[in-house]
Amino acid sequence: MLPANCRYYPTCSEYAKWQFEFNAPHKALAASTLRILRCNQLFDGGIDYPVVTFTPPRHEALRELNGFSGKMKIIYWFVPKDEKRSQYYVIKDFDAINNSQT
């Protein structure tokens, strides 16, 4: 009944979903809880992508996948947060979702 008025992007529920997809449950629960606690008038809001620890696979490992045909459907992008490349922002590729629905 009310228009969307979330102060963060992605929304808290989407943020929690992404956290639980890519982090251990205890880390995801802590990050999601802190995000919900920040969702009030004391914080400005804005863009707040989830941060995950991720070790990218070797290029050879991608070729060894069973049934690899040369094309992959990309749903999420991992953008490095720091120069060490140990932590990444999770960003959803909405073009892939829109193309799969048509």
Beta strands, then each sheet from edge to edge (+ up, - down):
strand 1: 8-9
strand 2: 46-47
strand 3: 51-53
strand 4: 76-80
strand 5: 87-92
sheet 1: 1+ 2+
sheet 2: 3+ 5- 4+
end
